[in-house]
Amino acid sequence: MATSGAPRLSLPLLLHVTTLLLSLLLTCSEASSKPEFTKVPVDQIGVSGGVVSFVCQATGDPKPKVSWNKKGKKVNSQRIETIEFDEGAGAVLRIQPLRAPRDENIYECLAENSAGENSVSAKLTIIREDLLPPGFPNIDMGPQLKVVERTRTATMLCSASGKPDPEITWYKDFLPIDPNTSDGRIKQLRSERFEGTPIRGALQIENSEELDQGKYECVASNEEGVRYSSPANLYVRELREVRRVPPRFSILPESKEIMPGGSVNITCVAVGSPMPYVKWMLNAEDLTPDDEMPVGRNVLELSSVRESANYTCVAMSSLGIIEAVAQITVKSLPKPPGTPVVTETTATSVTITWDSGNPDPVTYYIIQYRARSPDSKYETVDSITTTRYSIGGLYPNTEYEIRVSAVNSIGQGPPSEPVETRTGEQAPASPPRNIKAQILPQNTMMVQWEEPEEPNGQIKGYRVYYTMDDSQPMSLWQIHNVQDNLITTIQSLVPQETYTIKVLAFTSVGDGPFSAPIQVKVLQGVPGQPSKFQVGAVSDTSIELTWEPAYEKEGIINYELRYKEGDSDTQLKKTFGPTKSYVVESLRPNTKYRFSLAAISNKGIGAFTNEISERTLQAKPSAPPQEIKCSTTSSTSLLVSWRPPPLKSQNGDLTGYRVRYQVVGPSEGASDDTDPMEEPPVPPTEERVLLQRLEKWTQYRITLSASTEIGPGPESEPLICRTDEDGT
């Protein structure tokens, strides 16, 4: 009976769709992973003229690419060949014949993918044949040419000796054979006899296939070294009816880029039935002689290559001819780009453009720039993929030298000719320095200063601000403009008044910051405000002050120093003769003081400096902890509590307390040892400690002291306290 309505999915189909969706989600959520090695090369000892192979394989997501390096550069020699497997995730480095000492080195296997890279290395040592140790492996019987029919069993024999007994492994077409990956079809026999001779390590191939056809080598290795047998070919033929297959490439030749004069090996492998001959050609020229044409595999060794060319691999049999081309590109370092052109400047940036100057593609550019000063060094910006760039973070009004170089797959080329440019101006970043003022006749004031440390451009002039009331906003101060000078006079001042003065510099862009204020009293003959008033050496009880007189020969007869302790408004005074430094003594440790100074002449006292402040260093506490109390908590313990020393006696930040105690006089059951004991240091945040494991019904003398980072202060008066009697 037919039914109407929307079609429904069957339960099996629904489960199948759900499984596919979950699989897709899991696949998308998989994070990429950097390469990890599944096979690592081991150190090897080879014989001069012999062979060694280093095997390396890695896994990762995406699948990594494995390559070999020697001394940080890719291996490149006619005698050294890299054979890849597992789609490039594995590679065998084969060196034949070995040459000492040129081949002795550390060889590095590098695995790379988009998630990162990893490397592992192995060392090669080579020994001359006449210097081999007695236990070095020797191939007593190597494999021989063998022809086997398909599906039959083939056995490749190998016998070796050495001390200790060498381990036997096998290579096919220069790649290691792993019997574990053949589903039991390929086995390495541990015991076999050949014409009565025991054979260890023979290779047995059951149910032979066409893929088993190739060149086999037996390798014997022990702790003394490694030795390879001579290679032997295994041919697999059809049983009755010969299967004929046209030639095809199993390993296509790869195009490569090399430096001028470099060397490169190009491998080409073809298969078929019958097996094809393989040769190399350059244009119409045969590079492989007919009488030396190998079957299946041909490695073209090129050295001292100076020109780019296309090399053709030709595989031929009675069933056809096929070709494959490898392009060898001789690359050199890129040429210098064109001289950069400055298109825009600001106070902190420069924008440049340049011509590539290279007909071939450039990977990226590198910009180098530096300020035009004797000790400046080039700063670098790399990985620039365009021919226009803005360099930021520069200093205003500074001359810079800029150059560009190109980078390709070979390396970094020489730099371009440099371009010189200057950044734009800004308002000064710092105020004028060393402001001084002096009263002249007729109520006139002379003010002088030095240029700012950071003018950020050409100083166009200065503005002198002055007022009798420095609490007013700057907009109400009087202004005196000065052009192209570091000194000026201001007239028509009010006699006997004290003026506050600030100076700023300006460029064409704007005004810089104000200088620190100075004061001057309008009374001729009164000294100016001392300059460079600052703190010198500091101890826990003294502070040294230094300064310079505003002007020489001011007739200074004394200085008056005023200072205050902490936040107190009580002002203390010191008066002393002409000098440029003074040490204020008998100060309290770890206490902040504020100082100001004025010079005195026969005409009167000048303006005081702005206040400066400094804190004395910490010292040991000058008093012990307070309110020390003791109470019994059991027959073997006492609880001691206290309060910190008075704040003015702490002389710094407390770092802890020290508690000492000792038995007082003989008592029943008490120990005869009355040496004082000391508790572990008590943190400054704790104000109690429990003394335990004491003698029962015994008097103890207890003292405490507080410590700063300088050391412990005085101990308290001893407190006598007795433990309880035993409750039993």
N, C-alpha and C positions, 0 to 999 in steps of 0.2 A: 504494500500500500504506500503510495507516494505521499510525502509531507511537504508543506511549504514553509518558508521562513529563511533566515540567513544560514549559510553553511557553517557547520561546526567542525573544529579541528579534532581529530581523534586523539586520545590520550597518548599513545606512543609518539605521534608526530609532535604534540605539544612538548613532551619531555625532550625530544630531540632538539627542537628549536631553543628551548631553555638552556640546554647544555651548550649549544653553539654560542648563545649570547654570553653565558658565564665565561666560556673559554676566551671569547673576544675581549671581555672586560679584563680578565686576568692578563692577557697578552699586552693590552694597552697600558696596564698599570705597572708592568715590569720596568724597573729602573735600569738604566744602563750601568755597566760595571767596568772598571778598569781591568786591564789584562792581568791574569794570574797564570803562572807557569804550571803545566802538567808534566812536562819533561824538561829537565835542566841539564846542561852540559857538565861533564866532570873533567877534572884535570887529567891530562894524558901525558905519557912519556913515549915518544916514538923513536924510530931508528932513522938515521940519516939516509935519504934515498927512498924511504918507505912511504906509508900512507897513514893519515889519521882523519877521523871524522868526528865532529862535534854535533850533537843532536839537540834541538831546542824546539819546544812546542808550547803554545799558550792558548788559553780560553778567555772569553770575555764577551760583553754585549755592548756595541756590535762586535762581530768577530774580528780579532786583532790581526795586524800585519806584522810578521816577524822578519827582522833583518839582522845582519852580522856587521860588527864594527871592530876595527883594530886601531888602537891609539885615538879613539874618538872619531874616526873616519870610516866610511864604508869600505869593506874589503874589496880590493881591486888588484888582481894579479892573474897572469896566465896560468899559474899553477894552483890557484885557489878558486874553487867553484862553490856556488851556493845552489843547492837543489831544494826547491820548495815542495811542500805537501800540505794536505788538509786545507786547500784553497788559500795558501799563503800563511795560515796560522802556525805552520811548522816549517822548519828549514834545517837542512844538514849543511854544515860547513866542511868541505872536503879539501884537504891539502895534499897534493901529490905532484912531483916527489918532494919530500921534506928537505929543506936546506937550513943548515945551522951556520951562523946564529940568526939569520934574517927572519926565519919563521918563528923563533922562540919569542913568545909574547903572551899578553893577556888578551883573549878574544871575548868580546861582549856581545851577547844576544839581546836585542832590543825589541820589545813587543809594544805596539802602539794601536790605539783606537781613539775615537772621539771623546771617550771618558777619561783618558789619561795614558800613561805609559809605565812600563816596568822593565827592569833589566837584570841580567844575571851574567856572570862571567866565568871563564875557565882558563887555566894556564896550560900552555904547551911547552914541554921540555924535549929536546932532541939530543940523542946520544950517537956518537959515531959507532959504526959496526965493530971496529977493533977495540972499542972501550966498553962494550956491553957487559953488564954483570952476569955471573954464571946462570942465574935463574931466569934470565930474560926469555919470553916466549919464543918458540920456534915452530913453524908449520912443518910437521913431518910428512903429512900427506894432504894435498889440497884437492879441491873439486876439479873434475875433468868435464870436457865437453860431453853433453848428453842429449840424446834425442828420445822423446817418449811420445807414445800415442795418447791422444786425448782420452780422458777418464781413467787412464792407467796410473800406477804409482811410480813416482820418480824419487830416487834417493841420491842426494849430493853428499859425497864423503868428505870428511875432514878429520885429521888427527894432529894434535899439537902436544908439545912437551914444554916443561918449565918448572920452576920451583918458586912458590907453590904451584900446584897444578893449575894451568890457565883455564879461564872460563871461555867457552866457545859461543860466539854470536854470529849471525848471518846478515848480509846486506844483499839486496837485489836492486840493480840499477842505481847503486849508490845510496839507497834508502834502507834504513834498518827494517828487518823482518820481525814482526811481533806475532808469534804463533797463537797467542791468546785471542786475536781478532779474526781467526780463520774458521771458527766453529769446529775446531778439531781436525780440519782438513790438512793443516800443516803442523808437523810435530818435529821437535828436536830430540833425537834419540840419545839417551845417556849411555847405552851399551850396544855395540854393534861389532861384527867381525867381518873383515874383508881379507880373503885368502889367508885366514888364520891369525891375522893381526887385529888386536882389539882397537875399535874405533870409538872415540868419545866425541859427541856433538854433531853427528851426521844429521842432515836435514832431510826429512821425509815428507813428500807432497803427494797426498792421495787424491784420486779423482782429478787428475791434471786438467787444467783449463788453458785456453790460449793466453789468458792474462798472466799465467805463471811463466811464460816465455820471457827470457831476459838474461842479464849478466849477473852471476852470483859470486860472492866473495865470502870466505870464511875468515873470522877475526878471532885471534887468541889474545887474551889479556889477563894479567895478574898485577900484583903490586909493583913489579919491576918495569912493566911497560906493556905495549900493545904492538902486535904484528899482523899484517894482512896477508892472506894467500893471494896467489895470482888469480885473476878472474876466470870464470868458466861459464860458457853459454849453455842455457837449457832451451831446447827447441821442442815445442809441442806440435805434433802433426795430427791430422784427422785420421780417424780409424780406418775406414775403408774408402769412403768417398771423400776426396779432398774438398774442403770448404774454401772457396776462393773469395777473398774480400779485397776490394780496391783500397789503395792507401788512404789514410786519414791522419791528421795531426793529433797526437795525444798531448803534446806540449807545444804550444805556438811560440815562436820567437817574440821576445818583448822589445819594444822600442825603449831607448834609454838616452839620457842626457849626460854628457861628460865634459870635463874641463879640457881645454886645449892641451895636446900632448898626453892625454890620459889613456888608460887601457880599459878594455871591457871584454867580457865573454858573453856570447849569445848562444843559447842552447835551443836546439830544434829536435823534436822527437816525433817520429811517425810510425804507425803500425799498419798492418794489413796482412793478407795471406795470398800470395807469398809476402814475406817481410820486404818493405821497399828499401831501396838505396836512398841515402840522403846526402845532398851536396849543397854548397853555398855558392852564390853568384853575386858579383857586383856589376850591375848593368849587363853587358853581354859577356863579361869575363868570368870564366870558371875559377873559383878559388879553391876547389877541391879536385886534385888530380883523379883521373878515372881509375887508376890502379890503386888508389888509397881511399876509394869511396866506401864509407862505413854503411852498415845496415842498421836501420832503425833510429840511430841517434848520432848527431853531429854537433860538436861544440866549436863555434868560430871564435878564435882568440885574436883580438885586435890590440895593438899597442902603438903608442906614439901617434894617436889619431889627431889630425889637425883640421880635417874638413868634415862637414856633415855629409852623410850619404845614406842611401837606402840599400840594405842587404837582403837578398832573396834566398829563402830556403826552399829547395826543390826536392820533393820525395817522389820516387818513380818505381814502378814495378810493371810487370807485363799487363796489369789491369788498368794502368793509367798514370798520369803525372799531375801532381798538385803543387801549388806554390803558396808561400806566405812571406810577407815583407816585414822587416824590422827596421825602423828609422833610428839611426844613430845621429843625434844632434850634438854638435860640438858647441857648447855654450861658454861664454866668457862673462866676467863680471860686467855689470851694466856701465854704460858711459856716464859721465857727469851730466846732471840736468842743466838746463839753461840757468843763467844768473837770475836769482829771484828778483821780482819786481814788487815794491811796496805799493799797495793800493789804498791803505787806510792806516792811520795811527791815532791812538788816544793816549791818555796819560799812562795807562797800564797795559796797553796791548798794541800789537802790530799785525796787520793782515798782509800776507804775501801771496803771489801767484808765481808759477814757473812753468817752463816748457819741459816735457819729459826728457827730450834729447836722446831717446832710445827707440829704434824701430821695432824691437821685440818687446813683448809684454813685460811690465814691471810688477812685481808682487806688491810692494809698498815703498813709501819714501820715509826717510829719516831727516828731521830738521835739527840742526845744532845752532845754538845761539849763545852769545856771551856779551857782557858789558865791556866796553872798550877801556879796560884798565889793566895795568901790568900783571896783577895777580889773579885775574878772573879766569875761570875755567868754563869750558863749554857745558851747557845743559842740553839734554836730548829729549826730543819728542819723536816716538817711532810709531810704526803701524798706521801711517797716514796713506789712505788709498785714493785721495784726490790730489789735484795740483793747485789747490787753494787752501790756506790754513791761517787761522788767527792765533797768534801766540799771546797768551794772557799771563797775568801775575808779574808784569814788569814794573820797574821803578820809573816814576815820572821824571821827565826832563833828563833822560839818560841815553847816551849813544850806544847802540848795539850793533854787533856784527852777526849776520845770519847767513847760513849756507845750507844746501840741501844735497842729499845723496840718495841714490836709488838702490833697491834690493831686489834681486831675482832668486831663482832656486839655487844658484851657485853661491851667492853671498852678497855682501855690500860693496858697491862700487865707490870710486873716488868722489869727493864732494865737489859741488859747483863752485864757481867763483863767488866770494861773499858779497853781500850787499850791506851797506852801512846806512843806518837810519837813527833818528832820535825820537823818543817818545814825547808826547805832549806835556805841557805844564799842568800843575795843580796848585792850589793854595798851599803855602808852607805847612809842613806837618809838625814843625817844632817852633818854639818861640825864639826870639833873640836871646843871647846869652850874656851873663855877667853885667847886668844892669847896674849902673852907678850914677849917683847924683851928688852935686856939690853946690853950695850956696855961694854966689858971687855978689859983689857990691850992687846996690840999688835994687834989692829984692829980686835978684835974678838967679835962676837955677840953671846949672849946666847938667845935662843928662847925656850919658854915653853908653854904648852897648857893642856887642859883637854879633856877627851874622848867625842865623839859625843853622843848626847842624843838618837839617833836612829842608832846604829851600824849595825843592820840587819845581824849580824854574828860575827865571831871572827875577831877582828882587827888584820891584819897581820903586819901593819906598817903605817908610815906617810910619806908624801912628803912635804918638806918645799920649796916653790917657793919664790925667792927674786930677786929684780932688782933695778937699780938706775933710770930706766925710765919706769914708770907704764903705759905709753901709748903704749908700745910694746905688741904684741900678746903674750899670755901665752907660746906659743911654744918657744919663745926666752928668757924667764926668765931662770935663773939658778935654778937647782933642787938639793936639799939635802935630801937623803932618810934616814929614821930613822926606826930601827927595835925594837919593844918591849920596847919603852921608850916614856916618855912624855916631854923630855927635850933634847936639843942638842946644840952644839956650831958650829958656822960657822966662819972660819978664812979667812985671806987675803982679808979683805974688804978695800975699798978705803977711806982714812981718809977724814973727813969733809963732806962726801957725805951723803945724806939721802936715805935710802933703804926702799922700800915697800915690805911687807912680806904677803904671804897667805899660809895656811896650809890645806891639805886634808888628810883624812884617807882612807885606802883601805882594802878590804877583799880578799879572794881567788877568788871572783867573779869579782871585779872591783873597780874603784876609786869612792869615794863619792864626794860631792860638795865642792867647796872652801870656806874657812872662809872669813869673811869680812877682807879687807886689814888693816894692821897697818903699821905705819912708825917709823923708828928709825934713829937717826943721829949718824954717826961714830965719836964720840968725847967722850972720857972717862970722866966720871963725869957728863955728860949731862943727865938729867932725861929722863926716857922712856916716851912713849906716854901714856897719861892717859887712863884708861880702864873704861868700863861700862859708857860711856858718854851718858847721856839721859836726857829727860825733866821731871821735877817734876810738881809742882803746876803752873797753868796758870790763869791769870786774864785778864781784858781788857787792862791793861797798864803794865803788868809785866809777865816775864817767869822765872821760877826757873830751874836751871841746876844742875845736880848731877853727880859725877864721883868717881872713885877710882884711887889712884896713881898706876903706873905700879908696883912699888916695894916700900916697906917701907924703910926708912932711905936712901933716894936718895939725901938728902941735898937740897930739894926744898925750895926756898926762896920766889918765887912768881909764879903766873899763869898769862898767857896772853890769854884773850878771844877776838876773832875776830868775828864780826857778820855783816850781811848785811840785809837791809830792802827790802822786796819784790824782784823784779827782778833787783834792782839797783846794780851796781858794786862798789858803794862807800862803803869802808870798815871802820867800826868803831872798836875801841879797848877799852878794859877795862883791867887794871892790878890791881891785888889784892894779898894779902898774902896767905900763905898755908891754905887751907880749902878743904872740899869735896863737897861744894855746893855754889851757888851764884845766887842771884836774880837780873836779868837785869830789871831796872825800866824805867819809862818815855817813854814807847813804845806806838805806835799808836794802837787804837782798830782795831780789825778785819784785822790785817796785818800779813803776813807771814814773818818770820825771819829765817836766816840761821846762824848757830853757829859752830865754831871750837875752840879747846882749846889746849894749850901747857904748859908744866911745865918748870920753869926756876930755875937753880942753879947758883952757883958762876962760873961754867965752861961754862955756856951759856944756850941757849934755846933749848929745845928738839923738837921732831917732833910733828906737830899738828895732832889732831884727824881728822877723816873723818867728813864732814859736816853733821849736823843733822838740821832739820827744824821743826818749830812749828808756829801756827797762834794764835795770841791773841784773846780773846773772844770779842764778839760784845758789843757795848755800845749804849747809846742814841745818836742820831745825835747831832753834836756840832755846827751846823749852820742851819738856817731856809731855806725854799725854796727860790729860786731866781726869779728875773724878774717877780714879781707879777704884774698883770695888771687887770683892771676892765673896763667893757663897759656896757652901758645900752642896754637892748633888749626890754623893755616895761616900762610902768609906775609902774609896780609892780615886776620887776625882774632885776637882774644884773648877768652878765657873768664874772666869775673870772677865770683867767688862771695863770700859773706859770711854773717854771722849777725846777727840783729836787735840793737839796743842792749840793754843790761841792762834787765830788766823795770822796775826802780825808776827808770830814766832815760827810759823811753818817755813818761811824763807824759800818757798818753791812748791811744786806739786808733790804731795806725799806719794811714795812708792810702796809703803808698807810699814808694818810694826814688828818689833823684835821683843819677844817675851822670854824672860829668864827666871828660873826658880831653883831653890836649893833647900835642903833640910836644915832646920834650925835646932841645934842641940840634940842630945841623945833622947830616945824614947823607946818604949817597949816594942820590940819587933822591927824597929827602924834599921835601915842599912847603915853601915859605918862609912860608906862613901858619900861625903857631903860636897863633892865638887858640883858647881852650878850646872844646871841643865838648860837647854834652849829649845823652844818649840820651833817648828818650821816657820819661815816668814809668813806673817798674816797679811792678806791683801789690804790696801788702803780703804776699801769699801766696808770691811768688817770691823766691828768694834767690840768683839767678844771672842773668847777662846776657851775651850774645855780642856783642862789638864787632866790626863788619864794615867792609869797604871801607877798611882801614887801609893805610898805606904799608909796603912791604916792608923788613925788617931795620931797624926804626925803634923808638926808645925812646919810651914814652908815660908821662906822669904821670897817675895815676888817683885820683880822690877820690869818696867816697860820703857821702850824708846821708840821714837818715830824716825823715819828715814825719807830723804829725797834722793834724786839721782846722784847727788854729790856724796851722800853717806848718812850714817845714823847720827841723831842728835844725842843730847844728854839723857842718862837714865833717870827714871823717877825715884822718889824716895821709896825705900822698900816697904811693902805691905805684908804683914804677918797674917797667915791664914792657916787654920787647922782642918784636916780631914775628919770625918765622923768616925765614931767607934763602929766596930763590926756589929751588925744587927743581931748576930747570934749570941 
